[in-house]
Amino acid sequence: MPSTTTQIQSIPLSYATCSLGPPSTPLESKLHSLSTANFTAIELAFPDLLAYANTHNPGTTQILPHDYSALVHAAREIRSLCSTHNLRIMMLQPFSNFEGWPRNSPERQDAFTRAKGWSEIMSALGTDLLQIGSTDTPRDKLSLDKGEVVEDLRELADILAEKGQRIAYENWCWSTHAPGWKDVWEIVKEVGRENVGLCLDTFQTAGGEWGDPTSPEGIIPDEKGDLRKRYEESLEELARTVPPEKIFLLQVSDAYKPTSPFEDEVVDGARPRARWSHSYRPMPYKGGYLPIEEVGRAVLRTGFRGWFSMEIFDGEGELEDIDGYAKEAMGSMRRFLERCAEGV
């Protein structure tokens, strides 16, 4: 049996296309850069798929997010492009605001219609994994009965299982009902389907259980002085209780401490941690301050040796040198993995 060091060194590395410039950056350029940097897979972001479909659209009508036939056609082309660059499409992301809608509501019907459309796209892409983020729809619009949330995911899991597809359920740290890793893990356990597992994320865990963008110190107020202890205990529980086969991937990013605290209120529909997530997430060792290595180490201690995937949101706008940025990201990822492996 390979040693632990050998196992960790062979962990496959992926990169999210949304983290290498905006959708206006040609997808072909992103794929070339990631392949040159020796990533072996991508998370394909839906906005990149949509942008590609419109850029290569022979017609004059704009392709919209629900134009699944056109998106399936584009997905087949992207699959071929990825094959040319020796890149696997590890996952399609991010599918949001899926679970918790009231029974028989038009929103719930729309959520399942969207999911079935994305499933068709996944088949065309040749990927079997769909990322679903724990919903951040305002509470007053949802039922949020835990049993109904479980049933939503179970029903979708059974639909996807017919095509051999899986759900990677991620805790978004600003979620209405499941902001923590333990919240989504409890739901996944109740769903009880082999094709439903976890998408863990260093930012979502460290940024939810340790960091706080509304605090002057950048951390959750710690009047009792036990924040670090509680954080470490949470990660010890993760390492002890989550089976490695129920982790489908770990996403990797850090966060900047805001120069001034965010307003603790919803702005343009986004909660503070959502705004933090969307533009303040660099690659590891690029100025962030969250204790993210502890998350990676806890995940490795479960026995997980699957995908580590970089998903970063470091400001907005085009990148001047995406080849160099992708290579820098690979160096950052390898350093992160080496540091996390210490003591495993």
N, C-alpha and C positions, 0 to 999 in steps of 0.2 A: 504494500500500500504506500502511495507517495507520502512523503513527509508533509507536515503542516506548511513548512516554508515553500516547498514545491507546489503544493495546492494553491497557496495564496498568489504565488508568482504567475500561475496560469489562469487567474481570474480574468474573464473576458471584459473588455472595456468598450463602452458605448458613449455616444454623445448626442444630445438633443439638437435637432436642426434649428430650433427657435433660439438657440444660444450662440449662433454664429452669424449675427446680423439679422435684420428684420426680414419679413417675407419678400421685400423688394430685392434683396440680394439673390441672384439666380441660384436655384437649388443645385444646378449642375456644378457651380463654383464651390458651394458648400461641400458637396460630396467629394469633389476632387481634393479639397483641403483636408478633409477628415481622413480620407484614404491615405493621403501622403503622410499624415501624422501618425499612421498605424492604428487608428481606431478600427475595430472590426465590425461595428454595427452602429445603427442610428436609432434614436427615437424620432419618428417622423411626426412633426407638429402639423396639425390640421391646417393652420394658416399658410404653411409652406406648400402643402398639397394644393390648396385653393389658388394660391398665387401662381404655381406652376401650371395648373389647369387653365387659368385665364391667359397666361403668357403664351401658351401653346394652343390656344383655342382658334381653330380655323374660321369660326363664325364671328358674327358681330355682336351677338348677345352675351352679356356678362354671365359667367357661371356663378351661381350662388351656392351657399352651404348645403342647401337641400337638393341640388341638382345631381343626384347620386349617379345617374347613368354617365354623365360627363366626368364626374370625379372618379368613377371606376375606370373609365378609359385612361384618364391621366395616371391613375395608380398603377396600371399595367406598364405604362411607359417609365414611371419612376422605379418600379421593380427591376426593369431591364437596365436602367442607368446604374442602380446600386450594384447589380450583378457585374457590370462592366468595371466598377470600382472596387470589387471584392468586399462589398459592404452588405451585411445582413440588415433587414428592417426588423429590429427587435420588438418594436411597439409602436402603436398609433396613439397619439395623445393631443390635447387633454380633453377628455369627455367630462363635462361639468353639469351640475344642477340636474342630476338624474333622479335621485332617490328622495322619497318622503312627500311627494305630492299627494293630495287627497285622492282617495279612490274615485274612479270614474270622472276625474277632472280632465279638461282638455290639455292641461300641462303634463299630466301623467301620460296621456295618449301620445303627445308630442315627444316626450322623452323616449318612449319605446320606439316610435317611428324613427327618431334620430339614431337610436342605438342599432336598429336593424339596418339602416342605411350605412352606418359606419362598419357594420359587420360585413356588408358586401364589399366595401372598400378594402377592409382587411384581407379578404379572400384574394382580391386582385393584387394587393401588395405582397402577398405571401407571408404575412405576419399572423401570429396566433394570439397576440396579446393586446388588450385594450386597457388603457389607464383610465380609471374613474376617480376623480377627486371628491372627497366628502363635501356635500353640498354647502354652499354659502348663501343660498336663497334665504331671504329674511324669514324669521320664525313665524310671523303672522300669516304667511302664505302657505305654510306646510302643515301636515298633520304631525309629522315627527314622532308618531307612535313607533317605538323601536321594532315592534313586530311587523309593521308595515314596511319599514326600511329594509328589514331582513327579507321580507317577501319580495320586494322590488328586485333586490339583487339576486335572490334565488331564481325568480322567474326569468330574469335576463340570462343568468348563468346557464339555465337549461336550454334557452334558445341558442346561445353561443356554442354550447357543448355539441349540438348537432353538426357543427362545422369544425369541431376540434379547437375551438377558440376559448381563451381564458380572460379573466378580469383581474387586473392589478389595482386593488383598492388603496387609495392614498389618503392619509390624514392631511388636510390643509389646515394649518394652525390657526386660521381665522374662521374655520367652518362653524356653521350654526349648531351642529349636533355632534360632531366627531372630530375635534381638533387635535387629539393626541393619538400616538401610536396604539395605546391600549384601547382607546375607543373603537378604532377601526378593527383591531384584533378581536375584540369581543363580538363585533358584528360578523366578521368573517367566520368565527367559530360557530355562531348561530346559523349562518347561511348553510354551512355544512356541505359544501360542494367542492370536489377536488379541483375544479377549474377556477376557483376564487381564492386569491391569496393577497399578499401585501405588496404595495409599492412603498417602501420606507424611504425616508429622505432626511439627510443630515440637517438641512435648514428647517424643515417642518418640525423636527423634534427639538433641536437646540433652540430654535427661534420661538417655539411655543412653551417650552418647559424651563428655559433659562433666560433668553433674551426678551426685551420689551422695548419697542421703538418709541413708546410714549413716556418712558422713564428717562430722567436726565442722566442716569448712570448706564442706561442701555440694557439693564437687566430687570427682572421682576423684582419689585420692592421686597426687601429681605429683612423685615423687622425682627424676626426670630434668629437670623443668622444661620439658617439651615438650608438655604437655597441649593448650595453645592451638594449637600448630603442628599436632599430629596432628588436632585437630578441624577446623581450617581446610583441611588437606589432604584430609580425608574429604569435606568439602562441595565442594571444588574438583573432586574425582573425580565426585561426583554430577552437578554441573553439566556436566561434560565427557562423561560416558558414558551418561547415561540419556536416551533420546529423549523428547521432550515428549509424544508420543502414547501412551507407556506409563505416564504419570502420569495417573490418573483424577481425583484431587483432592488438595489439601493441607488437612489439618486444623490449626487454629491454637489454641494455648493456651500459657501460661507455667507456671511452678511456683513455689511458695513454698519458701524454704529452711526446713527444719524447725527449730523453736526448740531442739530437742535431737536428736541423731542417732537414727535408727531402729535397732532391734535388727536385726542382720544375720542374720535367721533367718525361717523361714516362720511366720506368725502367722495363725491361722484360715484356713489354706490359701492365704494370699497372701504372696508374696515382697515384700521391702522396696519395690522400685520399683512393684509393683502397688498396695501400700497408699498410696504417694505419689501415684500416678496417680488413685486413686479419690476423693480429697478435698482435694488440695493444688494444684489447677490453676486459677488465675484467668485472666481475660482479660488480654491484653497491657496493660502499663502500670498494673497494679493491685497492685503489690507483689512481683511475681515477679523472679527473678534470672537465669534461663537466657539464654544467647545465642541467642535464637530468630530474630531478624531475619536472622542469617546463613543460617539454614535457608531462610527465605522467599526471600532473595536468590538462593541457589543454585538453588532451584526455578525462579525466573523466568529465570535465566541458561540453563536448558535450552531456553528458548523456550516453556515451558508458559504458557498463558493461560486455563486452565480454572478450575474451582471452587476458591475459597478458602472453607473452611467452619469456623466456630467450634465447637469442642467443648471445653467447660470443666467442671470438677468442683470447685467452690469451696465446700467444706463440705457440710453436709446440711441438709435441712429446707425448708420453704416460703419463697418469696421474697415480701416484703411488697409490692413494686411491680414486677410483671413487665413492665409497659409501660415504665417507666423503665429497668429493667435491660436490656431488649432494645435500647432506643435507645442506652444507654451502650455496649453491645456493638458496635453498628454504628459508633459513633464510634471505638471501639478498633480495630475491623477496618480502617476506612479509614486511620487513622493508621499501623497496621502495614503496610498495603499501600504507602502513600506512602513510608515509611521503607525498605522492602525494595526499592522501585523505584530508590532512589538508587544510582547507579553501575552499573545493569544496562545 
